Amino acid sequence: MSAETGRATGGSGAGPAREPSDAAGRILTSREVGGGLGQALRRLETRVGAAALDTLWVFPPRLRGRREHGLVVAGCFTGEEGRRQVVTAIYQAERTGQGLQMDAQFFEEGVAPPERLPRIIAGVVRRSDDQPGEPRRIEIGGAAARFDALLAEVEADV
């Protein structure tokens, strides 16, 4: 298992937790949720490369005060036909007077056939005490243009 950590956040966070929602299934923009999701996706791309990204499951970011917490699960091409490496990105971000403070950790969870990944994700959601919400499934298929379009959507209005 490997992990990578960025810059840690500080502060106590205030206010009740709330989940951004969009009836159309659109991921809310960085300005709406603090910018952490866009940065987490950029770090994921740096770590594995857009060409390795097959499918992403983006869970709704959670907000508490000025802090944003989130989870992205990636099914990545392994070079072996019919197998995907599962990588999770867990992040926390906070907008301060000094900009966006970010902490992200990446974990290589294992390898599985791609057709099993949706069931694995559903099981994680079902068993979670944290109630992460339903993820949005995004097909990248190793296409940098699709990943760039996702980033443009997430980072709109920044």
N, C-alpha and C positions, 0 to 999 in steps of 0.2 A: 504494500500500500504506500502511495506517495502523497505528500501534501506540500502545498506552496502557500505561503502567507504573504499578503501585502501589508500595507501600513495599517496599524490598528486605529480604531476610533475611540473617542472619549466622550464624556458627557453622560448624563443620567437618563436622558429621554423623558418626555413628559406626555401625559394625555393617554387616553385609552387606545388600545390597538384597534386598527381598522384595516379592512382589506379593500384596495381599489377594485372597482368592478366596472365592467363594460359589457352591456348586453350583447354587443356584436362580437365579443370574443377578442377585441383588439387589446393588445398590450398597451397599457397607459404609457405616456411619454415620460422621458427622464425628468422633465420639469414637474410633472404631476406626482412622481414617486421619488424624486431625489437624485436620480442619476446612477444609482448603484447597478441596476440591471444592465445598462449599456456597458459600463466598465467591466462587469463580470463577463459579459459575452466577449468583449475585446480580449480580456485575459485568457479566456477559454480558447479563442482562436489563436492567440500567440502560443499557447501551450501545445495544442494538438494540430493546428493548421486547418484552414477552411476545407481543404481537399479531403481531410479525414472525417469531417462532420457529415453523418448520414441523417440522423433524426435528432431533434431537440425536443425536450419537454420542459416548458417554462412555467413554473408555478407562480401564482399571483404573489407579487411582493407584499410583505406585511409592513405596515407603518406603525411606529410608536414614537410620537413626537417628531423629531427631526431625523430619526433613524429609520432606515429601510433594511429589512432582512429578506433574503430570498434564496431560492434553490433552482438550479438548472441541471437537468440530467441530459447527457449526450450519449447517443449510440454512435460509436466511431468505427470506421472501417479499420480492419486489422491487417489487411493484405491476405487474409485467409477467407476463401469463399464461404459464405453462410455463417460468418461469425462477426459479432460486434463487441468492441470494448465498451463497457459502461463507465462513464466518467461523470462524477457529480461535482458541481460547483456550488459551494455554500458561501454566501457573502453577507456582509453587513456594511452599510454605508451611512455616512452622516454628513450633511451640509453644515459647514461651520463658516465663520468669518474668513477662514483661510482656504475655502474651497471644499471640494469633496474629499472626505477622509474615507479610505476604503480598506477593508480586511476581507480577503477571499482565500478560501481553501479549496483545493482540488484533490479528489480521491479517485483512484482507479479501482473500481468495485469488483470487476470480474469480466468474463467474456461469456456471451450467450448468443444463440441464434436470433436474428433480427425479428422473426415472427413472435418470439416469446417476450420481447421487451415491453410491449403494451400491457401484457398481463403482469409482468414484474412491477411496472410503475403503478398499476391499479392496486396491487397488493401492498405496496409501500404506503399509498394514500390511505387504504383501508385500515392498516395497522398503526398508523401514526397517531400518537397522542396529541401532536401539535396541530392537527387539522389543517394541512397545508393548502387545501382547496384543490379544485380540478386543474390540472396543467393544460396548457395549450400545446398541442403537438405541431411541430413545424418540420417539414421535410426540406432538408438542405441538399442531400444527395451528392455531397462533395463539390457543389457549385458555389464558387466564391460570390457570384452575382446574387444568388439567393440569400447568402449570409449577409452581404452588404445591404440588400433590401430590408432584411430584418433589423439590422443596425439603424438604418435610416428611419424606420418606423419607430423604434424604441427611443432614438435620440432626437426626434422631431421637436422643434420648439425650444431647443437648449440654447 
